[in-house]
Amino acid sequence: MNVRRWVGRLLAGEFIAMASTQIRGASNAKAQKGLGWTPRYASWRQGFTAMMRR
């Protein structure tokens, strides 16, 4: 779903609007390889769903 930035700013605030449109993604590959770390959730969508159920 695409939402105009100004609508996102109204609904979620400036930081979330900026993070959703300007901040680059990150990789956890180094932690997975070097530390044997695995994420708690397979995807960010699953993590969001679990967080919202708390």
All heavy atoms as a GROMACS GRO file, in nm:
protein
  430
    1MET      N    1   0.084  -0.118   0.000
    1MET     CA    2   0.000   0.000   0.000
    1MET      C    3   0.088   0.124   0.000
    1MET      O    4   0.181   0.133   0.078
    1MET     CB    5  -0.090  -0.002   0.124
    1MET     CG    6  -0.176   0.122   0.135
    1MET     SD    7  -0.302   0.110   0.259
    1MET     CE    8  -0.222   0.185   0.397
    2ASN      N    9   0.063   0.215  -0.087
    2ASN     CA   10   0.137   0.340  -0.093
    2ASN      C   11   0.055   0.451  -0.029
    2ASN      O   12  -0.063   0.466  -0.057
    2ASN     CB   13   0.168   0.378  -0.237
    2ASN     CG   14   0.267   0.282  -0.299
    2ASN    OD1   15   0.356   0.233  -0.231
    2ASN    ND2   16   0.252   0.255  -0.426
    3VAL      N   17   0.121   0.527   0.055
    3VAL     CA   18   0.056   0.640   0.123
    3VAL      C   19   0.145   0.761   0.104
    3VAL      O   20   0.267   0.751   0.116
    3VAL     CB   21   0.040   0.610   0.274
    3VAL    CG1   22  -0.020   0.728   0.347
    3VAL    CG2   23  -0.045   0.485   0.295
    4ARG      N   24   0.088   0.871   0.074
    4ARG     CA   25   0.165   0.994   0.063
    4ARG      C   26   0.234   1.024   0.196
    4ARG      O   27   0.181   0.994   0.303
    4ARG     CB   28   0.074   1.112   0.028
    4ARG     CG   29   0.009   1.098  -0.106
    4ARG     CD   30   0.104   1.147  -0.210
    4ARG     NE   31   0.038   1.148  -0.340
    4ARG     CZ   32   0.104   1.132  -0.451
    4ARG    NH1   33   0.232   1.118  -0.451
    4ARG    NH2   34   0.041   1.133  -0.566
    5ARG      N   35   0.354   1.081   0.188
    5ARG     CA   36   0.431   1.106   0.310
    5ARG      C   37   0.356   1.197   0.407
    5ARG      O   38   0.358   1.174   0.528
    5ARG     CB   39   0.566   1.168   0.275
    5ARG     CG   40   0.653   1.183   0.397
    5ARG     CD   41   0.795   1.211   0.361
    5ARG     NE   42   0.870   1.218   0.485
    5ARG     CZ   43   0.959   1.310   0.513
    5ARG    NH1   44   0.990   1.399   0.423
    5ARG    NH2   45   1.020   1.311   0.627
    6TRP      N   46   0.287   1.297   0.358
    6TRP     CA   47   0.216   1.389   0.449
    6TRP      C   48   0.104   1.317   0.523
    6TRP      O   49   0.077   1.347   0.638
    6TRP     CB   50   0.167   1.514   0.376
    6TRP     CG   51   0.059   1.491   0.275
    6TRP    CD1   52   0.075   1.465   0.142
    6TRP    CD2   53  -0.081   1.492   0.300
    6TRP    NE1   54  -0.047   1.449   0.081
    6TRP    CE2   55  -0.146   1.466   0.176
    6TRP    CE3   56  -0.159   1.513   0.412
    6TRP    CZ2   57  -0.284   1.460   0.164
    6TRP    CZ3   58  -0.297   1.506   0.399
    6TRP    CH2   59  -0.358   1.480   0.276
    7VAL      N   60   0.042   1.217   0.458
    7VAL     CA   61  -0.062   1.139   0.525
    7VAL      C   62   0.002   1.051   0.632
    7VAL      O   63  -0.048   1.042   0.745
    7VAL     CB   64  -0.142   1.053   0.424
    7VAL    CG1   65  -0.240   0.962   0.496
    7VAL    CG2   66  -0.212   1.140   0.323
    8GLY      N   67   0.114   0.989   0.599
    8GLY     CA   68   0.187   0.909   0.697
    8GLY      C   69   0.231   0.991   0.816
    8GLY      O   70   0.226   0.946   0.930
    9ARG      N   71   0.274   1.114   0.789
    9ARG     CA   72   0.317   1.204   0.896
    9ARG      C   73   0.200   1.235   0.989
    9ARG      O   74   0.215   1.238   1.110
    9ARG     CB   75   0.375   1.331   0.835
    9ARG     CG   76   0.464   1.407   0.926
    9ARG     CD   77   0.544   1.519   0.860
    9ARG     NE   78   0.473   1.595   0.758
    9ARG     CZ   79   0.510   1.601   0.630
    9ARG    NH1   80   0.617   1.538   0.587
    9ARG    NH2   81   0.441   1.673   0.543
   10LEU      N   82   0.082   1.257   0.931
   10LEU     CA   83  -0.037   1.284   1.013
   10LEU      C   84  -0.076   1.163   1.097
   10LEU      O   85  -0.113   1.177   1.214
   10LEU     CB   86  -0.155   1.323   0.924
   10LEU     CG   87  -0.154   1.462   0.863
   10LEU    CD1   88  -0.271   1.478   0.768
   10LEU    CD2   89  -0.159   1.569   0.971
   11LEU      N   90  -0.069   1.046   1.037
   11LEU     CA   91  -0.115   0.925   1.106
   11LEU      C   92  -0.012   0.867   1.203
   11LEU      O   93  -0.050   0.818   1.310
   11LEU     CB   94  -0.152   0.818   1.003
   11LEU     CG   95  -0.269   0.852   0.911
   11LEU    CD1   96  -0.286   0.745   0.806
   11LEU    CD2   97  -0.396   0.869   0.992
   12ALA      N   98   0.115   0.870   1.165
   12ALA     CA   99   0.216   0.800   1.245
   12ALA      C  100   0.322   0.890   1.305
   12ALA      O  101   0.398   0.846   1.391
   12ALA     CB  102   0.283   0.694   1.158
   13GLY      N  103   0.333   1.013   1.259
   13GLY     CA  104   0.435   1.103   1.311
   13GLY      C  105   0.551   1.119   1.214
   13GLY      O  106   0.569   1.039   1.122
   14GLU      N  107   0.629   1.222   1.237
   14GLU     CA  108   0.739   1.257   1.146
   14GLU      C  109   0.845   1.147   1.139
   14GLU      O  110   0.892   1.112   1.032
   14GLU     CB  111   0.802   1.389   1.189
   14GLU     CG  112   0.921   1.432   1.104
   14GLU     CD  113   0.888   1.455   0.957
   14GLU    OE1  114   0.773   1.494   0.926
   14GLU    OE2  115   0.976   1.435   0.872
   15PHE      N  116   0.885   1.092   1.254
   15PHE     CA  117   0.992   0.992   1.253
   15PHE      C  118   0.953   0.870   1.171
   15PHE      O  119   1.032   0.822   1.089
   15PHE     CB  120   1.032   0.949   1.394
   15PHE     CG  121   1.136   0.842   1.392
   15PHE    CD1  122   1.269   0.874   1.366
   15PHE    CD2  123   1.104   0.709   1.411
   15PHE    CE1  124   1.366   0.776   1.360
   15PHE    CE2  125   1.199   0.610   1.406
   15PHE     CZ  126   1.331   0.644   1.381
   16ILE      N  127   0.836   0.817   1.193
   16ILE     CA  128   0.792   0.698   1.118
   16ILE      C  129   0.781   0.729   0.970
   16ILE      O  130   0.823   0.648   0.886
   16ILE     CB  131   0.657   0.646   1.172
   16ILE    CG1  132   0.670   0.605   1.319
   16ILE    CG2  133   0.604   0.532   1.088
   16ILE    CD1  134   0.766   0.493   1.346
   17ALA      N  135   0.730   0.846   0.935
   17ALA     CA  136   0.721   0.884   0.794
   17ALA      C  137   0.860   0.891   0.732
   17ALA      O  138   0.883   0.842   0.621
   17ALA     CB  139   0.649   1.016   0.779
   18MET      N  140   0.956   0.950   0.804
   18MET     CA  141   1.092   0.961   0.753
   18MET      C  142   1.157   0.822   0.744
   18MET      O  143   1.219   0.787   0.643
   18MET     CB  144   1.177   1.051   0.841
   18MET     CG  145   1.318   1.068   0.789
   18MET     SD  146   1.427   1.154   0.903
   18MET     CE  147   1.442   1.036   1.034
   19ALA      N  148   1.141   0.741   0.848
   19ALA     CA  149   1.202   0.609   0.850
   19ALA      C  150   1.147   0.522   0.737
   19ALA      O  151   1.220   0.441   0.679
   19ALA     CB  152   1.178   0.542   0.984
   20SER      N  153   1.022   0.540   0.705
   20SER     CA  154   0.960   0.460   0.601
   20SER      C  155   0.998   0.503   0.461
   20SER      O  156   0.985   0.426   0.367
   20SER     CB  157   0.807   0.468   0.614
   20SER     OG  158   0.767   0.418   0.739
   21THR      N  159   1.045   0.626   0.446
   21THR     CA  160   1.073   0.676   0.311
   21THR      C  161   1.220   0.708   0.285
   21THR      O  162   1.261   0.713   0.170
   21THR     CB  163   0.992   0.803   0.283
   21THR    OG1  164   1.024   0.903   0.379
   21THR    CG2  165   0.843   0.773   0.288
   22GLN      N  166   1.301   0.730   0.389
   22GLN     CA  167   1.436   0.778   0.366
   22GLN      C  168   1.547   0.690   0.423
   22GLN      O  169   1.656   0.687   0.369
   22GLN     CB  170   1.452   0.919   0.422
   22GLN     CG  171   1.366   1.020   0.352
   22GLN     CD  172   1.383   1.159   0.411
   22GLN    OE1  173   1.458   1.181   0.503
   22GLN    NE2  174   1.311   1.254   0.355
   23ILE      N  175   1.524   0.623   0.534
   23ILE     CA  176   1.630   0.547   0.600
   23ILE      C  177   1.653   0.417   0.524
   23ILE      O  178   1.559   0.346   0.489
   23ILE     CB  179   1.595   0.522   0.747
   23ILE    CG1  180   1.588   0.654   0.822
   23ILE    CG2  181   1.696   0.428   0.811
   23ILE    CD1  182   1.546   0.641   0.967
   24ARG      N  183   1.780   0.385   0.501
   24ARG     CA  184   1.815   0.263   0.432
   24ARG      C  185   1.792   0.142   0.521
   24ARG      O  186   1.801   0.148   0.642
   24ARG     CB  187   1.962   0.265   0.393
   24ARG     CG  188   1.994   0.362   0.284
   24ARG     CD  189   2.139   0.362   0.247
   24ARG     NE  190   2.200   0.232   0.265
   24ARG     CZ  191   2.328   0.207   0.245
   24ARG    NH1  192   2.407   0.302   0.206
   24ARG    NH2  193   2.377   0.087   0.263
   25GLY      N  194   1.768   0.030   0.459
   25GLY     CA  195   1.752  -0.095   0.533
   25GLY      C  196   1.886  -0.144   0.587
   25GLY      O  197   1.991  -0.092   0.553
   26ALA      N  198   1.882  -0.243   0.670
   26ALA     CA  199   2.003  -0.299   0.729
   26ALA      C  200   2.002  -0.450   0.711
   26ALA      O  201   1.897  -0.511   0.691
   26ALA     CB  202   2.010  -0.264   0.877
   27SER      N  203   2.119  -0.508   0.719
   27SER     CA  204   2.132  -0.652   0.706
   27SER      C  205   2.180  -0.711   0.838
   27SER      O  206   2.265  -0.654   0.905
   27SER     CB  207   2.233  -0.685   0.596
   27SER     OG  208   2.261  -0.823   0.596
   28ASN      N  209   2.126  -0.826   0.874
   28ASN     CA  210   2.173  -0.894   0.993
   28ASN      C  211   2.264  -1.011   0.958
   28ASN      O  212   2.293  -1.096   1.042
   28ASN     CB  213   2.054  -0.940   1.079
   28ASN     CG  214   1.960  -1.031   1.005
   28ASN    OD1  215   1.998  -1.099   0.911
   28ASN    ND2  216   1.835  -1.035   1.048
   29ALA      N  217   2.312  -1.015   0.834
   29ALA     CA  218   2.395  -1.126   0.787
   29ALA      C  219   2.523  -1.142   0.870
   29ALA      O  220   2.565  -1.254   0.898
   29ALA     CB  221   2.430  -1.108   0.640
   30LYS      N  222   2.586  -1.033   0.909
   30LYS     CA  223   2.709  -1.041   0.987
   30LYS      C  224   2.685  -1.106   1.124
   30LYS      O  225   2.762  -1.191   1.167
   30LYS     CB  226   2.769  -0.901   1.005
   30LYS     CG  227   2.907  -0.902   1.064
   30LYS     CD  228   2.966  -0.761   1.064
   30LYS     CE  229   3.107  -0.761   1.118
   30LYS     NZ  230   3.167  -0.628   1.115
   31ALA      N  231   2.576  -1.070   1.190
   31ALA     CA  232   2.542  -1.131   1.319
   31ALA      C  233   2.505  -1.277   1.301
   31ALA      O  234   2.542  -1.361   1.383
   31ALA     CB  235   2.429  -1.055   1.386
   32GLN      N  236   2.435  -1.307   1.195
   32GLN     CA  237   2.399  -1.447   1.170
   32GLN      C  238   2.522  -1.532   1.147
   32GLN      O  239   2.535  -1.641   1.203
   32GLN     CB  240   2.305  -1.458   1.050
   32GLN     CG  241   2.166  -1.408   1.078
   32GLN     CD  242   2.075  -1.416   0.957
   32GLN    OE1  243   2.118  -1.407   0.843
   32GLN    NE2  244   1.946  -1.431   0.982
   33LYS      N  245   2.614  -1.481   1.067
   33LYS     CA  246   2.733  -1.558   1.032
   33LYS      C  247   2.832  -1.565   1.147
   33LYS      O  248   2.880  -1.672   1.184
   33LYS     CB  249   2.800  -1.496   0.910
   33LYS     CG  250   2.918  -1.575   0.858
   33LYS     CD  251   2.975  -1.512   0.733
   33LYS     CE  252   3.096  -1.590   0.685
   33LYS     NZ  253   3.154  -1.531   0.565
   34GLY      N  254   2.865  -1.451   1.207
   34GLY     CA  255   2.969  -1.446   1.309
   34GLY      C  256   2.927  -1.494   1.446
   34GLY      O  257   3.008  -1.548   1.521
   35LEU      N  258   2.800  -1.476   1.480
   35LEU     CA  259   2.754  -1.510   1.615
   35LEU      C  260   2.657  -1.628   1.618
   35LEU      O  261   2.619  -1.673   1.725
   35LEU     CB  262   2.683  -1.388   1.677
   35LEU     CG  263   2.765  -1.260   1.685
   35LEU    CD1  264   2.677  -1.144   1.731
   35LEU    CD2  265   2.882  -1.279   1.779
   36GLY      N  266   2.617  -1.674   1.503
   36GLY     CA  267   2.520  -1.782   1.497
   36GLY      C  268   2.381  -1.736   1.540
   36GLY      O  269   2.298  -1.815   1.580
   37TRP      N  270   2.358  -1.607   1.529
   37TRP     CA  271   2.231  -1.547   1.570
   37TRP      C  272   2.122  -1.574   1.467
   37TRP      O  273   2.148  -1.579   1.348
   37TRP     CB  274   2.250  -1.396   1.585
   37TRP     CG  275   2.124  -1.321   1.615
   37TRP    CD1  276   2.066  -1.306   1.737
   37TRP    CD2  277   2.042  -1.251   1.522
   37TRP    NE1  278   1.952  -1.231   1.726
   37TRP    CE2  279   1.935  -1.196   1.594
   37TRP    CE3  280   2.047  -1.230   1.385
   37TRP    CZ2  281   1.835  -1.121   1.535
   37TRP    CZ3  282   1.946  -1.156   1.327
   37TRP    CH2  283   1.843  -1.102   1.401
   38THR      N  284   2.002  -1.596   1.513
   38THR     CA  285   1.887  -1.607   1.423
   38THR      C  286   1.778  -1.514   1.474
   38THR      O  287   1.759  -1.500   1.596
   38THR     CB  288   1.832  -1.750   1.413
   38THR    OG1  289   1.797  -1.794   1.544
   38THR    CG2  290   1.932  -1.845   1.352
   39PRO      N  291   1.706  -1.450   1.385
   39PRO     CA  292   1.599  -1.360   1.428
   39PRO      C  293   1.485  -1.437   1.494
   39PRO      O  294   1.460  -1.554   1.463
   39PRO     CB  295   1.553  -1.292   1.299
   39PRO     CG  296   1.605  -1.375   1.189
   39PRO     CD  297   1.721  -1.453   1.240
   40ARG      N  298   1.416  -1.370   1.585
   40ARG     CA  299   1.302  -1.432   1.654
   40ARG      C  300   1.189  -1.460   1.557
   40ARG      O  301   1.118  -1.560   1.569
   40ARG     CB  302   1.254  -1.339   1.765
   40ARG     CG  303   1.139  -1.397   1.847
   40ARG     CD  304   1.102  -1.307   1.961
   40ARG     NE  305   1.215  -1.300   2.052
   40ARG     CZ  306   1.230  -1.208   2.146
   40ARG    NH1  307   1.140  -1.114   2.161
   40ARG    NH2  308   1.334  -1.209   2.225
   41TYR      N  309   1.169  -1.371   1.462
   41TYR     CA  310   1.060  -1.385   1.364
   41TYR      C  311   1.121  -1.392   1.224
   41TYR      O  312   1.218  -1.325   1.195
   41TYR     CB  313   0.963  -1.267   1.374
   41TYR     CG  314   0.905  -1.252   1.513
   41TYR    CD1  315   0.952  -1.155   1.599
   41TYR    CD2  316   0.806  -1.338   1.557
   41TYR    CE1  317   0.901  -1.144   1.728
   41TYR    CE2  318   0.755  -1.328   1.685
   41TYR     CZ  319   0.802  -1.230   1.770
   41TYR     OH  320   0.752  -1.219   1.896
   42ALA      N  321   1.058  -1.472   1.139
   42ALA     CA  322   1.111  -1.490   1.004
   42ALA      C  323   1.100  -1.364   0.919
   42ALA      O  324   1.180  -1.344   0.828
   42ALA     CB  325   1.038  -1.606   0.936
   43SER      N  326   1.003  -1.278   0.950
   43SER     CA  327   0.987  -1.156   0.872
   43SER      C  328   0.944  -1.042   0.964
   43SER      O  329   0.894  -1.065   1.075
   43SER     CB  330   0.882  -1.174   0.761
   43SER     OG  331   0.751  -1.175   0.818
   44TRP      N  332   0.960  -0.920   0.917
   44TRP     CA  333   0.916  -0.805   0.996
   44TRP      C  334   0.765  -0.806   1.012
   44TRP      O  335   0.712  -0.761   1.114
   44TRP     CB  336   0.966  -0.674   0.935
   44TRP     CG  337   0.906  -0.641   0.801
   44TRP    CD1  338   0.958  -0.671   0.678
   44TRP    CD2  339   0.784  -0.570   0.776
   44TRP    NE1  340   0.875  -0.624   0.579
   44TRP    CE2  341   0.766  -0.561   0.637
   44TRP    CE3  342   0.688  -0.513   0.858
   44TRP    CZ2  343   0.658  -0.499   0.578
   44TRP    CZ3  344   0.579  -0.451   0.799
   44TRP    CH2  345   0.565  -0.444   0.661
   45ARG      N  346   0.694  -0.861   0.914
   45ARG     CA  347   0.548  -0.867   0.925
   45ARG      C  348   0.505  -0.957   1.040
   45ARG      O  349   0.413  -0.925   1.114
   45ARG     CB  350   0.488  -0.915   0.794
   45ARG     CG  351   0.492  -0.811   0.684
   45ARG     CD  352   0.426  -0.861   0.556
   45ARG     NE  353   0.419  -0.758   0.456
   45ARG     CZ  354   0.512  -0.735   0.365
   45ARG    NH1  355   0.620  -0.811   0.360
   45ARG    NH2  356   0.498  -0.638   0.277
   46GLN      N  357   0.571  -1.070   1.055
   46GLN     CA  358   0.540  -1.159   1.166
   46GLN      C  359   0.574  -1.094   1.300
   46GLN      O  360   0.500  -1.109   1.398
   46GLN     CB  361   0.617  -1.290   1.152
   46GLN     CG  362   0.567  -1.376   1.039
   46GLN     CD  363   0.652  -1.501   1.020
   46GLN    OE1  364   0.756  -1.518   1.084
   46GLN    NE2  365   0.608  -1.589   0.932
   47GLY      N  366   0.684  -1.021   1.305
   47GLY     CA  367   0.720  -0.949   1.428
   47GLY      C  368   0.619  -0.843   1.463
   47GLY      O  369   0.582  -0.827   1.580
   48PHE      N  370   0.574  -0.765   1.364
   48PHE     CA  371   0.472  -0.662   1.388
   48PHE      C  372   0.344  -0.726   1.441
   48PHE      O  373   0.283  -0.676   1.535
   48PHE     CB  374   0.443  -0.587   1.258
   48PHE     CG  375   0.510  -0.454   1.249
   48PHE    CD1  376   0.645  -0.440   1.266
   48PHE    CD2  377   0.435  -0.340   1.223
   48PHE    CE1  378   0.706  -0.319   1.256
   48PHE    CE2  379   0.495  -0.217   1.213
   48PHE     CZ  380   0.631  -0.205   1.229
   49THR      N  381   0.302  -0.835   1.378
   49THR     CA  382   0.180  -0.904   1.421
   49THR      C  383   0.192  -0.949   1.566
   49THR      O  384   0.101  -0.928   1.646
   49THR     CB  385   0.151  -1.022   1.329
   49THR    OG1  386   0.137  -0.976   1.195
   49THR    CG2  387   0.024  -1.095   1.369
   50ALA      N  388   0.305  -1.009   1.600
   50ALA     CA  389   0.325  -1.056   1.738
   50ALA      C  390   0.328  -0.938   1.835
   50ALA      O  391   0.272  -0.947   1.944
   50ALA     CB  392   0.455  -1.135   1.746
   51MET      N  393   0.390  -0.828   1.796
   51MET     CA  394   0.397  -0.711   1.883
   51MET      C  395   0.258  -0.652   1.907
   51MET      O  396   0.226  -0.613   2.019
   51MET     CB  397   0.488  -0.604   1.819
   51MET     CG  398   0.505  -0.481   1.904
   51MET     SD  399   0.610  -0.359   1.828
   51MET     CE  400   0.505  -0.299   1.698
   52MET      N  401   0.176  -0.650   1.806
   52MET     CA  402   0.043  -0.592   1.818
   52MET      C  403  -0.050  -0.678   1.903
   52MET      O  404  -0.146  -0.629   1.960
   52MET     CB  405  -0.020  -0.567   1.680
   52MET     CG  406   0.057  -0.469   1.595
   52MET     SD  407   0.087  -0.312   1.677
   52MET     CE  408  -0.075  -0.242   1.669
   53ARG      N  409  -0.019  -0.807   1.916
   53ARG     CA  410  -0.102  -0.896   1.995
   53ARG      C  411  -0.070  -0.890   2.144
   53ARG      O  412  -0.142  -0.944   2.225
   53ARG     CB  413  -0.084  -1.040   1.948
   53ARG     CG  414  -0.146  -1.061   1.813
   53ARG     CD  415  -0.136  -1.204   1.769
   53ARG     NE  416  -0.198  -1.220   1.640
   53ARG     CZ  417  -0.175  -1.321   1.559
   53ARG    NH1  418  -0.092  -1.416   1.595
   53ARG    NH2  419  -0.235  -1.327   1.443
   54ARG      N  420   0.039  -0.825   2.180
   54ARG     CA  421   0.078  -0.817   2.322
   54ARG      C  422  -0.013  -0.727   2.397
   54ARG      O  423  -0.072  -0.636   2.361
   54ARG     CB  424   0.220  -0.764   2.336
   54ARG     CG  425   0.320  -0.865   2.292
   54ARG     CD  426   0.457  -0.814   2.319
   54ARG     NE  427   0.553  -0.907   2.260
   54ARG     CZ  428   0.681  -0.886   2.259
   54ARG    NH1  429   0.732  -0.777   2.309
   54ARG    NH2  430   0.761  -0.972   2.207
   0.00000   0.00000   0.00000
